[in-house]
Amino acid sequence: MKKTLLLTTALVLGPFTMAQAGGLPEPEMSPEVVEQATSSSSAGIIVPLLLIVLIAAAAAGGSSGGGGGGVAVSDIRLKEDIIRVGTTHLGLPLYQWRYKGLPEVFEGVMAQDVEIMHPKAIRPLPWGFKAVDYAALGLTLRQVH
């Protein structure tokens, strides 16, 4: 009798799951989503184009666009591979870096450091970026290699 009752109960309630009976819910299996990293052919050119625009803006507001003793784009947000290599005679940290997306290495100061110690040597650029008036500081931005 017991066996018949258990068998009947199992046949009647068999389709029910533990979740329907108030137990633990069965885990849901969802397919694994794999996102493939894609690169846009234009992505590598955006930063260099942005730098060209910023250099042109710096040139319009100062004596030189890219280097020497004039105004140069020097915002830390546009640089990578930054290494501190010393200190200037003004007490500013001296760095070597590459502009994002460009292979050349430069040596100079960061606009954010200059802004703290010598705010009059900072030139605002579009989109909130900053340039440094190297001539006002008596310094030179130089290309290392």
C-alpha positions as CSV (number, residue, x, y, z in Angstrom):
1,M,0.0,0.0,0.0
2,K,2.8,2.4,0.9
3,K,4.6,1.6,-2.3
4,T,1.5,2.3,-4.3
5,L,0.8,5.6,-2.6
6,L,4.4,6.7,-3.1
7,L,4.3,5.7,-6.8
8,T,1.0,7.4,-7.4
9,T,2.3,10.6,-5.6
10,A,5.5,10.5,-7.7
11,L,3.5,10.1,-10.9
12,V,1.1,12.9,-10.1
13,L,3.6,15.4,-8.6
14,G,6.5,14.3,-10.9
15,P,6.3,17.3,-13.2
16,F,6.5,19.8,-10.3
17,T,10.0,21.2,-9.5
18,M,11.5,22.0,-6.1
19,A,10.8,25.7,-6.9
20,Q,7.1,25.0,-7.3
21,A,7.0,23.1,-4.1
22,G,8.5,26.0,-2.2
23,G,12.1,24.7,-2.2
24,L,15.2,26.2,-3.8
25,P,14.8,27.5,-7.3
26,E,16.5,25.6,-10.0
27,P,19.4,27.6,-11.5
28,E,18.7,29.2,-14.8
29,M,21.2,28.5,-17.4
30,S,21.7,31.3,-19.8
31,P,24.0,31.3,-22.8
32,E,27.5,32.8,-22.2
33,V,27.8,36.1,-23.9
34,V,31.2,36.7,-25.3
35,E,32.0,40.2,-26.4
36,Q,34.6,40.5,-29.0
37,A,36.8,43.5,-28.7
38,T,36.5,45.4,-31.9
39,S,38.7,48.2,-33.0
40,S,37.6,50.9,-35.2
41,S,39.9,52.0,-38.0
42,S,39.3,55.6,-37.0
43,A,40.0,55.0,-33.3
44,G,43.8,55.3,-33.6
45,I,43.5,58.6,-35.4
46,I,41.2,60.4,-33.0
47,V,43.8,61.4,-30.4
48,P,46.4,62.6,-33.0
49,L,43.7,64.7,-34.7
50,L,42.6,66.1,-31.4
51,L,46.3,67.0,-30.7
52,I,46.5,68.8,-34.0
53,V,43.5,70.9,-33.1
54,L,44.9,71.6,-29.7
55,I,48.3,72.5,-31.1
56,A,46.7,74.9,-33.5
57,A,44.7,76.5,-30.7
58,A,47.9,76.8,-28.6
59,A,49.7,78.3,-31.6
60,A,46.9,80.9,-32.1
61,G,47.2,81.9,-28.5
62,G,51.1,81.9,-28.2
63,S,54.3,82.0,-30.1
64,S,54.7,78.3,-31.0
65,G,52.4,75.4,-31.3
66,G,54.5,72.3,-30.8
67,G,57.6,73.0,-28.8
68,G,60.6,75.2,-28.4
69,G,60.2,78.1,-26.0
70,G,56.6,78.9,-26.9
71,V,53.2,77.6,-26.0
72,A,52.8,73.8,-26.1
73,V,49.9,71.4,-25.4
74,S,51.0,69.9,-22.0
75,D,47.9,68.4,-20.5
76,I,48.6,65.1,-18.7
77,R,45.3,63.6,-20.1
78,L,46.9,63.7,-23.6
79,K,50.1,61.9,-22.6
80,E,51.2,58.3,-21.9
81,D,54.3,56.4,-20.8
82,I,55.1,59.3,-18.4
83,I,58.4,59.1,-16.5
84,R,59.7,61.7,-14.1
85,V,63.3,62.4,-15.0
86,G,64.2,65.4,-12.8
87,T,63.3,68.8,-11.5
88,T,63.5,72.2,-13.3
89,H,65.3,75.2,-11.9
90,L,61.8,76.5,-10.9
91,G,61.1,73.4,-8.8
92,L,58.7,71.9,-11.3
93,P,58.9,68.1,-12.0
94,L,60.5,67.3,-15.3
95,Y,59.0,64.4,-17.3
96,Q,59.5,62.4,-20.5
97,W,56.4,61.2,-22.2
98,R,54.7,60.3,-25.5
99,Y,51.5,62.0,-26.7
100,K,48.7,59.4,-27.0
101,G,48.8,57.8,-30.4
102,L,52.2,59.3,-31.4
103,P,55.6,57.6,-31.3
104,E,57.9,60.5,-30.5
105,V,59.2,61.0,-26.9
106,F,59.2,64.6,-25.4
107,E,60.7,66.1,-22.3
108,G,59.0,68.9,-20.4
109,V,56.5,69.8,-17.7
110,M,52.9,69.0,-17.1
111,A,50.3,71.7,-17.3
112,Q,48.7,70.5,-14.0
113,D,52.0,71.0,-12.1
114,V,52.6,74.4,-13.7
115,E,49.0,75.5,-12.9
116,I,49.7,75.0,-9.2
117,M,53.1,76.9,-9.0
118,H,52.9,79.3,-12.0
119,P,49.2,79.7,-13.0
120,K,50.0,82.7,-15.3
121,A,52.0,80.3,-17.6
122,I,48.9,78.2,-18.4
123,R,46.8,78.7,-21.5
124,P,43.3,77.2,-21.7
125,L,42.5,75.1,-24.8
126,P,39.3,73.7,-26.2
127,W,37.5,70.9,-24.3
128,G,39.1,71.9,-21.0
129,F,42.7,70.9,-22.0
130,K,45.7,73.0,-21.0
131,A,48.8,74.3,-22.6
132,V,52.0,75.7,-21.0
133,D,53.7,78.9,-22.1
134,Y,57.3,77.6,-21.9
135,A,58.7,81.0,-22.8
136,A,57.0,82.6,-19.7
137,L,58.7,80.0,-17.6
138,G,62.1,80.2,-19.3
139,L,61.9,76.5,-20.2
140,T,62.0,74.5,-23.4
141,L,59.9,71.6,-24.5
142,R,62.2,69.2,-26.3
143,Q,61.8,66.1,-28.4
144,V,64.0,63.4,-27.0
145,H,63.4,60.8,-29.8
